[in-house]
Amino acid sequence: MAITSVKTGSSFTNLVKYDTFLGPNSAYIPSSFESIASSTPSGTNTLTFSSIPGTYKSLQIRFSVLTATAGQALKMRFNGITTSSYSTHYLLGYGSGTSASGGANQTSMDIGGQWNGTYTDKPMVGIIDIHDYSSTTKNKTARTFSGEDGNGAGEAELVSGAFLSTSAVTSVTIYTTGANFSSGTTFALYGIN
Amino acid sequence: MASTYEPIATTTLGSAASSITFSSISSAYTDLRIVLTAAGSASEQVYIQFNGDTGTNYSQTYLQGNGGTAESLRQTSVAYIFAGYMADSAYGSSMRGLTTINIFSYAGSTNKTTLSEGNNDTNGQGLVSRHVGLWRNTSAITSVKLYPSTGNFTTGTTATLYGILKA
């Protein structure tokens, strides 16, 4: 029953009638860039984002990495697949030159550290974009922009990779080729609509 | 409470200015992102400094192409991070370059690494570049100054600062 009048002397005066349950409030509009999960690994060389919902159009992973020893490359796998189901290409600049390479039928996808590898006190950082990750009809392509600078060494890297599977991506594993992540390392997973 | 991807501040220059500074930056986020559409009165290079630090505590490595040459360059122990290219107004008053700057774990206690993209095309001249920069300082970043290597940002230059928050 709608309230259409209030008697004088009641505690409800100056009553304003609204036509929706929102009242004077704005409608909630879900964000198109949402934080799904994050991890700050230390003392281990691997982390996994699992049970990733298929409700977004794209995923983005932003990372800042330190490792216990230098010279580590970063790799990525999907859905726990460790077989030759990936291909990758990269273009990088290392200050005095450029380099490009690639590989087919790889057991993982590159995401950074191809030239110098990570430092112990100067973070390697990156942004990974994975579009159409939940598709069940397309192979998956990832794009990474990463880099590190150590005031005399380092590289800026552009990396692409393919996961040769039409399965939806439900987990992402990132690992170093040797030493563990150190305190101060952060990985954050975002969903984009 | 901070949102996942939130505009913190924005400015559009009503007149030419030698710099744009975002100050009193909250530590509530994980990363910062700056989007700059700009033209320079006398240069194409966008520099940044943090927390008013004008010492030679910065360095960078970058990859660039200018339409004829692809190369990688590096600067060590300099007084700025070279973030990318913008348009030089000498090529047209309506030209603008696009520079995006990502600053990771800006409020943390490690040295600070940035990734930035420079995109400048003025129909016959231009550069595309990808940069990694380092500020050798473990203090939290509370201010960011953007400025051209020489001269001013022109009228209409727009800079927006975003905060990105992890779960």
Interface residues (C-beta under 8 A of the other chain):
Chain A: S31 F33 E34 S35 I36 A37 S38 R62 F63 S64 L66 L91 L92 G93 Y94 G95 S96 G97 T98 D121 K122 P123 M124 V125 G126 I127 F145 S146 G147 E148 D149 G150 N151 G152 G154 E155 A156 L158 G184 T186 A188 L189 Y190
Chain B: S3 T4 Y5 T30 D31 S59 Q60 T61 Y62 L63 Q64 A70 E71 S72 L73 R74 T76 S77 N102 F104 S105 G108 S109 T110 N111 K112 T113 T114 L115 E117 R130 H131 V132 G133 L134 R136 I164 L165 K166 A167
